[in-house]
Amino acid sequence: LHNHGANASVFVAESNKFAIKVHHARSLIEGKPDESFTSEVKLPFKGERLCTPLDMCHVFHEKREKSQIALAYIMLDEYIQLDEIFQNLMDYGITFRQNIARELVLAVSELHDSGWLHGDLQPRNIMVDIETGGVKLIDFEWALSQEHMNESDDQLGVEDWLAPELLAYGRRAHSTSSEVWSVSRLLFQLLGSNAKEEFLSVKEKGILE
């Protein structure tokens, strides 16, 4: 067992090259597995900075009339969560943090260029290569097409990283604009106490272009 969350557990395969995310068991719907709670089973995009499933399968529990979804991913051995960097922010130099900023912008741009939204941009869903500052986005469970017609006013995600319109109107307000707000919030946290000056420095150097 590598990690355990509210909706799923993550295991490491024997080869240590793959992570297996197993969602908790859910009741069958008319004899078929319930896939309504996650977008990860139907993602139509791939990307260098997007950690999407390599494969998936259903595990059936016939006597309980339940099933589980298991998804396989590349194991990100050299990566840590951005949340961990935030907890020790001043241990990391500004050049390294500027590179993370650039990589984060590129990762979200890559996703948005595919026509999709992440749905939960927050530090625990952003993995950082501790050597290079490279970024990969993970956990696309709440991903949405940019043309989504979601009418839910449920407030999904971590409040600190949600755009104001998501706090007011819930999931139906999710858009590229709301995710750009989240990215901006992450960048200002990442660039530290002198965020404004450092962000302008990044812009002048063309790091985000």
C-alpha positions as CSV (number, residue, x, y, z in Angstrom):
1,L,0.0,0.0,0.0
2,H,1.5,3.3,-1.1
3,N,-1.2,5.7,-0.2
4,H,-4.8,5.7,1.0
5,G,-7.5,8.3,0.4
6,A,-11.2,8.9,0.9
7,N,-12.1,7.5,-2.5
8,A,-9.3,5.1,-3.4
9,S,-6.1,3.3,-2.4
10,V,-2.8,3.4,-4.4
11,F,-0.6,0.3,-4.5
12,V,2.9,-0.1,-6.0
13,A,3.3,-3.0,-8.5
14,E,6.1,-5.6,-7.7
15,S,8.3,-4.1,-10.5
16,N,8.1,-0.7,-8.8
17,K,7.5,0.8,-12.2
18,F,3.7,1.2,-11.9
19,A,1.2,2.5,-9.4
20,I,-2.2,0.9,-9.3
21,K,-5.1,3.1,-8.1
22,V,-8.0,1.0,-6.8
23,H,-11.3,2.9,-6.1
24,H,-13.4,1.7,-3.2
25,A,-16.2,-0.8,-4.0
26,R,-19.4,0.6,-5.3
27,S,-22.8,-1.0,-6.0
28,L,-23.5,-2.3,-9.5
29,I,-26.0,-0.3,-11.6
30,E,-28.3,-2.6,-13.5
31,G,-25.6,-5.2,-13.3
32,K,-22.9,-3.0,-14.6
33,P,-20.0,-1.2,-12.9
34,D,-20.6,2.4,-11.7
35,E,-18.2,4.7,-13.5
36,S,-20.2,7.9,-12.9
37,F,-18.0,9.2,-10.1
38,T,-14.7,9.5,-12.0
39,S,-13.6,10.9,-15.4
40,E,-10.4,8.9,-15.3
41,V,-12.0,5.9,-17.2
42,K,-12.8,8.0,-20.3
43,L,-10.0,10.6,-20.7
44,P,-9.4,11.1,-24.4
45,F,-6.1,13.0,-24.0
46,K,-2.4,12.2,-23.3
47,G,0.4,14.6,-22.6
48,E,4.0,14.8,-21.5
49,R,3.0,16.6,-18.3
50,L,-0.3,14.8,-17.8
51,C,-0.2,11.6,-15.7
52,T,-3.2,9.8,-17.2
53,P,-4.0,6.0,-16.8
54,L,-2.1,3.5,-19.0
55,D,-4.8,0.9,-18.6
56,M,-7.8,0.0,-16.5
57,C,-10.0,-2.9,-15.4
58,H,-13.1,-3.7,-13.3
59,V,-12.9,-6.0,-10.3
60,F,-16.3,-7.7,-9.5
61,H,-17.6,-8.8,-6.1
62,E,-20.5,-10.9,-7.3
63,K,-21.9,-11.9,-3.9
64,R,-21.9,-8.3,-2.7
65,E,-23.1,-7.0,-6.1
66,K,-20.3,-4.5,-6.1
67,S,-17.3,-3.6,-8.3
68,Q,-14.1,-1.7,-8.1
69,I,-12.2,0.3,-10.8
70,A,-8.4,-0.3,-11.0
71,L,-6.2,2.0,-13.0
72,A,-2.5,1.6,-13.8
73,Y,-0.1,4.6,-13.9
74,I,3.6,5.1,-14.4
75,M,5.2,5.3,-11.0
76,L,6.6,8.8,-10.4
77,D,9.6,7.8,-8.2
78,E,11.6,11.1,-8.4
79,Y,8.5,13.3,-7.8
80,I,7.0,14.8,-4.7
81,Q,3.7,16.7,-4.2
82,L,3.9,20.5,-4.6
83,D,2.2,20.6,-1.2
84,E,5.4,19.2,0.3
85,I,7.4,22.0,-1.3
86,F,4.9,24.6,0.0
87,Q,5.5,23.3,3.5
88,N,9.3,23.9,3.2
89,L,9.2,26.7,0.7
90,M,12.3,28.6,1.7
91,D,14.4,25.5,1.4
92,Y,14.1,25.8,-2.3
93,G,16.0,28.4,-4.4
94,I,14.1,31.0,-6.5
95,T,15.5,29.6,-9.8
96,F,14.2,26.1,-8.9
97,R,10.8,27.6,-8.0
98,Q,10.7,29.7,-11.1
99,N,11.2,26.5,-13.2
100,I,8.3,24.8,-11.3
101,A,6.2,27.9,-12.2
102,R,7.0,27.6,-15.9
103,E,6.4,23.9,-15.9
104,L,3.1,24.3,-14.1
105,V,1.9,26.8,-16.7
106,L,3.0,24.5,-19.5
107,A,1.2,21.5,-17.9
108,V,-2.1,23.4,-17.6
109,S,-1.8,24.8,-21.1
110,E,-1.2,21.3,-22.4
111,L,-4.4,20.2,-20.7
112,H,-6.5,23.1,-21.8
113,D,-5.2,22.8,-25.4
114,S,-6.7,19.3,-25.4
115,G,-10.1,20.8,-24.7
116,W,-10.3,19.6,-21.0
117,L,-10.3,21.0,-17.5
118,H,-8.5,19.4,-14.6
119,G,-11.4,20.0,-12.1
120,D,-9.2,20.0,-9.0
121,L,-6.0,22.1,-9.4
122,Q,-4.4,22.1,-6.0
123,P,-0.9,21.3,-4.5
124,R,-1.6,17.6,-3.9
125,N,-2.5,17.0,-7.5
126,I,0.7,18.6,-8.9
127,M,3.9,16.4,-8.8
128,V,7.3,18.0,-9.0
129,D,10.5,16.3,-10.1
130,I,12.8,17.1,-7.2
131,E,15.9,17.2,-9.5
132,T,14.7,19.3,-12.4
133,G,11.5,21.1,-11.3
134,G,9.5,19.3,-14.0
135,V,5.8,19.0,-13.3
136,K,3.1,16.4,-13.9
137,L,-0.6,16.8,-13.2
138,I,-2.3,13.8,-11.5
139,D,-5.7,12.8,-10.3
140,F,-8.1,13.6,-13.1
141,E,-11.1,12.1,-11.2
142,W,-13.1,15.4,-11.6
143,A,-11.9,16.4,-15.0
144,L,-14.4,18.1,-17.3
145,S,-14.6,18.8,-21.0
146,Q,-14.5,22.6,-21.6
147,E,-17.9,22.1,-23.3
148,H,-19.4,20.5,-20.2
149,M,-23.0,21.1,-19.4
150,N,-22.6,20.2,-15.7
151,E,-25.4,21.9,-13.7
152,S,-24.2,20.9,-10.2
153,D,-23.7,23.6,-7.6
154,D,-21.6,21.2,-5.5
155,Q,-18.4,22.8,-4.3
156,L,-15.7,20.2,-5.1
157,G,-12.1,20.8,-4.3
158,V,-10.0,22.5,-1.7
159,E,-11.5,25.9,-0.9
160,D,-8.1,27.7,-0.7
161,W,-7.4,27.0,-4.4
162,L,-10.9,27.5,-5.8
163,A,-11.8,30.6,-7.9
164,P,-14.5,32.9,-6.4
165,E,-17.1,31.8,-9.0
166,L,-16.6,28.2,-8.0
167,L,-17.2,29.1,-4.3
168,A,-20.4,31.0,-5.3
169,Y,-21.9,28.7,-8.0
170,G,-20.2,25.3,-7.7
171,R,-19.1,22.9,-10.3
172,R,-21.2,24.4,-13.1
173,A,-19.0,27.5,-13.1
174,H,-15.9,25.5,-13.9
175,S,-14.0,27.0,-16.9
176,T,-10.5,27.7,-18.3
177,S,-10.8,31.1,-16.5
178,S,-11.5,29.5,-13.1
179,E,-8.4,27.2,-13.6
180,V,-6.2,30.2,-14.6
181,W,-7.3,31.8,-11.3
182,S,-6.2,28.6,-9.5
183,V,-2.8,28.6,-11.3
184,S,-2.2,32.2,-10.5
185,R,-2.9,31.5,-6.8
186,L,-0.5,28.6,-6.9
187,L,2.2,30.7,-8.6
188,F,1.9,33.5,-6.0
189,Q,2.3,30.9,-3.2
190,L,5.2,29.2,-5.0
191,L,7.2,32.4,-5.5
192,G,7.1,33.2,-1.9
193,S,7.0,36.4,0.2
194,N,8.2,38.6,-2.6
195,A,5.8,37.0,-5.0
196,K,4.9,40.2,-7.0
197,E,8.5,41.1,-7.7
198,E,9.5,37.6,-8.5
199,F,6.6,37.0,-10.8
200,L,7.5,40.2,-12.7
201,S,11.1,38.9,-12.9
202,V,9.9,35.6,-14.3
203,K,7.8,37.5,-16.9
204,E,10.6,39.8,-17.9
205,K,13.0,36.9,-18.4
206,G,10.4,35.1,-20.7
207,I,10.3,32.1,-18.4
208,L,6.6,31.7,-18.7
209,E,6.4,32.2,-22.5
